[in-house]
């Protein structure tokens, strides 16, 4: 057992402990001392149970569409299906509008020639104009002669104001001896012998003879034999030694 002793100045003497007196009043709390350094972290405790799932948040905006992927290889072609039944045959006759006759026509087929304005029917392996035998071929107006003309067809030349009829595989002018003069800056196309042309640029007057345009009044004086040769006969004044080109041209036009 522990014994409390005290030094009395000369020796250690056992102290007599009396009865414990009452506790004195608690003194005021002293100032807090400085905080000590943080100790090392203890070991991590076991994971606690998972909490309840929270509410779902609002949906965010849709992102951009990604690039289209490459097209896959084409699959094999399926087997050909059976041929369907042939439909009923349509009507055999129909009309065609073109500048040339239809290919592979059938008997009774109609064709309207858009170049000449004629109407034909296909019969006995050939195209026959409707109304061609009784009323003649239709009139055609244009600057060029119609293609594939028929015997007796009429053509009015819009460049020269001349009218022609197709006869014996050629175009023959109707009323050629009484034709009107042409007034233009260039010579008429397809002229005929005796035709007159006034050049509106120069004022010169020409007559078409022997394949060329001859200016009236521009030919030098000729002998009477030249006049007879040009006209094809001897005029009443053939005894005259000379005559002018103008007289020749006028004689050519008005002689017959």
C-alpha positions as CSV (number, residue, x, y, z in Angstrom):
1,X,0.0,0.0,0.0
2,X,1.3,3.4,-0.9
3,X,2.3,5.6,1.9
4,X,2.5,9.4,1.6
5,X,5.5,10.9,3.4
6,X,6.8,14.4,3.7
7,X,10.3,15.8,4.7
8,X,10.2,17.6,8.0
9,X,13.6,19.0,7.5
10,X,15.6,16.2,8.9
11,X,13.8,13.0,8.0
12,X,10.9,11.6,6.0
13,X,7.9,11.2,8.2
14,X,4.7,9.3,7.4
15,X,2.0,11.7,6.8
16,X,-1.3,11.1,8.5
17,X,-4.1,11.6,6.0
18,X,-7.1,12.9,7.5
19,X,-10.6,12.7,6.3
20,X,-11.1,14.2,2.7
21,X,-12.6,17.6,2.9
22,X,-15.3,18.9,0.7
23,X,-14.3,19.8,-2.9
24,X,-13.6,23.4,-3.4
25,X,-15.3,25.4,-6.1
26,X,-14.3,24.7,-9.7
27,X,-11.9,27.3,-11.0
28,X,-12.4,29.2,-14.2
29,X,-11.6,27.3,-17.4
30,X,-8.2,28.2,-18.7
31,X,-7.5,29.3,-22.2
32,X,-7.6,26.6,-24.9
33,X,-4.3,25.4,-25.8
34,X,-3.1,25.2,-29.4
35,X,-4.5,22.4,-31.6
36,X,-2.3,19.5,-32.0
37,X,-1.2,18.2,-35.3
38,X,-3.7,16.0,-37.2
39,X,-3.2,12.4,-36.6
40,X,-3.0,9.9,-39.4
41,X,-6.2,8.8,-41.2
42,X,-7.8,5.8,-39.8
43,X,-8.8,2.8,-42.0
44,X,-11.8,3.3,-44.4
45,X,-14.8,1.9,-42.9
46,X,-17.1,-0.6,-44.7
47,X,-19.3,0.8,-47.5
48,X,-22.8,1.7,-46.4
49,X,-25.9,0.5,-48.1
50,X,-26.9,2.1,-51.4
51,X,-29.4,4.9,-51.0
52,X,-32.7,5.1,-52.9
53,X,-32.6,6.2,-56.6
54,X,-33.3,9.9,-57.1
55,X,-35.8,11.3,-59.6
56,X,-34.8,11.2,-63.4
57,X,-33.5,14.5,-64.7
58,X,-34.9,16.4,-67.7
59,X,-33.9,14.9,-71.2
60,X,-31.1,16.9,-72.8
61,X,-31.3,18.2,-76.5
62,X,-30.9,15.7,-79.3
63,X,-27.5,15.5,-80.8
64,X,-26.6,16.0,-84.6
65,X,-27.4,13.1,-86.9
66,X,-24.3,11.1,-87.7
67,X,-23.1,10.5,-91.3
68,X,-24.9,8.0,-93.4
69,X,-23.1,4.7,-93.6
70,X,-22.0,3.2,-96.9
71,X,-24.6,1.4,-99.0
72,X,-24.5,-2.3,-98.8
73,X,-23.9,-4.5,-101.7
74,X,-26.8,-5.1,-104.1
75,X,-28.4,-8.4,-103.6
76,X,-28.8,-10.9,-106.3
77,X,-31.5,-10.4,-109.0
78,X,-34.5,-12.5,-108.4
79,X,-35.9,-15.0,-110.9
80,X,-37.9,-13.6,-113.8
81,X,-41.6,-13.9,-113.3
82,X,-43.9,-15.5,-115.8
83,X,-45.0,-13.5,-118.8
84,X,-48.5,-12.1,-118.5
85,X,-51.2,-12.8,-120.9
86,X,-51.3,-10.8,-124.2
87,X,-53.8,-7.9,-124.1
88,X,-56.4,-7.4,-126.7
89,X,-55.4,-6.0,-130.1
90,X,-56.1,-2.3,-130.4
91,X,-57.8,-0.7,-133.4
92,X,-55.9,-1.2,-136.6
93,X,-56.3,2.4,-138.0
94,X,-54.9,5.6,-136.6
95,X,-53.7,9.0,-137.9
96,X,-50.1,10.1,-138.0
97,X,-48.8,13.7,-138.5
98,X,-45.2,14.1,-139.7
99,X,-43.1,15.4,-142.6
100,X,-42.3,11.9,-143.7
101,X,-44.4,8.8,-144.2
102,X,-44.6,6.5,-141.1
103,X,-42.5,3.4,-141.0
104,X,-44.2,-0.1,-141.1
105,X,-47.7,1.2,-141.9
106,X,-50.8,-1.0,-141.8
107,X,-53.6,-1.0,-144.4
108,X,-56.1,1.8,-143.8
109,X,-53.6,3.9,-141.8
110,X,-53.9,7.7,-142.3
111,X,-51.0,10.1,-142.6
112,X,-51.1,13.9,-142.7
113,X,-48.0,15.4,-144.4
114,X,-47.1,18.5,-142.3
115,X,-44.9,19.8,-145.1
116,X,-47.5,19.8,-147.9
117,X,-50.8,19.7,-146.0
118,X,-51.9,16.5,-147.9
119,X,-53.7,13.6,-146.3
120,X,-52.9,10.0,-147.4
121,X,-54.3,6.5,-146.7
122,X,-52.1,3.4,-146.8
123,X,-53.7,0.9,-149.3
124,X,-52.3,-1.9,-151.3
125,X,-48.7,-1.3,-150.1
126,X,-48.7,2.4,-151.1
127,X,-49.8,5.8,-149.8
128,X,-52.7,7.2,-151.8
129,X,-53.8,10.9,-151.3
130,X,-57.3,11.4,-150.1
131,X,-59.2,13.5,-152.7
132,X,-56.1,13.5,-155.0
133,X,-57.9,11.9,-157.9
134,X,-61.0,14.0,-158.0
135,X,-60.1,17.4,-156.5
136,X,-56.4,17.5,-157.4
137,X,-53.5,18.1,-155.0
138,X,-53.6,20.8,-152.4
139,X,-52.0,24.2,-152.8
140,X,-48.7,24.7,-150.9
141,X,-47.1,28.1,-150.1
142,X,-43.5,28.4,-149.1
143,X,-40.0,29.6,-150.2
144,X,-38.9,26.1,-151.1
145,X,-40.7,23.5,-153.3
146,X,-42.5,20.8,-151.4
147,X,-40.8,17.5,-150.9
148,X,-42.3,14.4,-152.5
149,X,-44.8,16.3,-154.7
150,X,-47.7,14.7,-156.6
151,X,-48.6,15.1,-160.2
152,X,-50.8,18.3,-160.6
153,X,-49.8,19.7,-157.2
154,X,-49.6,23.6,-157.0
155,X,-46.9,25.6,-155.2
156,X,-46.8,29.3,-154.6
157,X,-43.3,30.6,-154.2
158,X,-43.4,33.2,-151.4
159,X,-40.0,34.6,-152.4
160,X,-40.8,35.4,-156.1
161,X,-44.7,35.4,-156.0
162,X,-44.7,32.8,-158.7
163,X,-47.1,29.9,-159.0
164,X,-46.0,26.5,-160.2
165,X,-47.7,23.2,-161.1
166,X,-45.9,19.8,-160.7
167,X,-46.0,18.1,-164.2
168,X,-43.9,15.5,-165.8
169,X,-41.5,15.3,-162.8
170,X,-40.8,19.0,-162.8
171,X,-42.2,22.3,-161.6
172,X,-43.7,24.4,-164.4
173,X,-44.7,28.0,-163.8
174,X,-48.4,28.8,-164.2
175,X,-48.8,31.8,-166.6
176,X,-45.1,32.4,-167.1
177,X,-45.6,34.7,-170.1
178,X,-47.5,37.2,-168.0
179,X,-45.5,37.1,-164.8
180,X,-45.0,40.2,-162.6
181,X,-41.6,41.8,-162.2
182,X,-39.7,41.0,-158.9
183,X,-38.4,44.0,-156.9
184,X,-35.6,43.0,-154.4
185,X,-32.0,43.6,-153.4
186,X,-30.9,40.1,-154.6
187,X,-31.8,38.1,-157.7
188,X,-34.8,35.8,-157.4
189,X,-34.2,32.1,-156.8
190,X,-35.3,29.6,-159.4
191,X,-35.9,32.2,-162.2
192,X,-37.3,31.2,-165.6
193,X,-36.5,32.6,-169.0
194,X,-38.0,36.1,-169.6
195,X,-38.4,36.9,-165.9
196,X,-37.8,40.6,-165.0
197,X,-36.0,41.7,-161.8
198,X,-35.6,45.3,-160.5
199,X,-32.6,45.6,-158.2
200,X,-33.9,48.0,-155.5
201,X,-30.3,48.8,-154.4
202,X,-28.9,49.9,-157.8
203,X,-32.1,50.7,-159.8
204,X,-30.9,48.3,-162.5
205,X,-33.5,46.3,-164.5
206,X,-32.6,42.8,-165.6
207,X,-34.2,40.0,-167.7
208,X,-33.4,36.3,-167.2
209,X,-32.3,34.8,-170.5
210,X,-30.1,31.8,-171.5
211,X,-29.3,31.0,-167.8
212,X,-28.0,34.5,-166.8
213,X,-29.4,37.9,-165.7
214,X,-28.9,40.5,-168.5
215,X,-29.3,44.2,-167.6
216,X,-31.8,46.0,-169.8
217,X,-30.0,48.9,-171.7
218,X,-26.5,47.8,-170.7
219,X,-25.7,45.6,-173.7
220,X,-23.6,47.3,-176.5
221,X,-25.0,47.7,-180.0
222,X,-25.4,44.4,-181.8
223,X,-25.8,43.4,-185.5
224,X,-29.2,42.3,-186.9
225,X,-27.9,38.7,-187.1
226,X,-27.2,38.8,-183.3
227,X,-30.7,40.0,-182.7
228,X,-32.1,37.2,-184.9
229,X,-30.1,34.6,-183.1
230,X,-31.1,35.9,-179.7
231,X,-34.8,36.0,-180.6
232,X,-35.0,32.8,-182.6
233,X,-36.7,34.6,-185.5
234,X,-36.2,37.5,-187.8
235,X,-38.0,40.6,-186.6
236,X,-39.7,43.1,-188.9
237,X,-36.9,45.6,-188.6
238,X,-34.1,43.1,-189.1
239,X,-32.7,45.1,-192.0
240,X,-31.6,47.7,-189.5
241,X,-27.9,47.4,-189.1
242,X,-27.8,47.7,-185.3
243,X,-30.1,47.6,-182.4
244,X,-29.7,48.1,-178.6
245,X,-29.6,45.5,-175.9
246,X,-32.7,47.2,-174.4
247,X,-34.7,46.5,-177.6
248,X,-33.5,42.8,-177.5
249,X,-34.6,42.4,-173.8
250,X,-38.0,44.0,-174.4
251,X,-38.4,41.9,-177.6
252,X,-37.6,38.7,-175.6
253,X,-40.3,39.5,-173.0
254,X,-43.1,40.6,-175.3
255,X,-42.4,38.7,-178.5
256,X,-44.6,35.6,-178.1
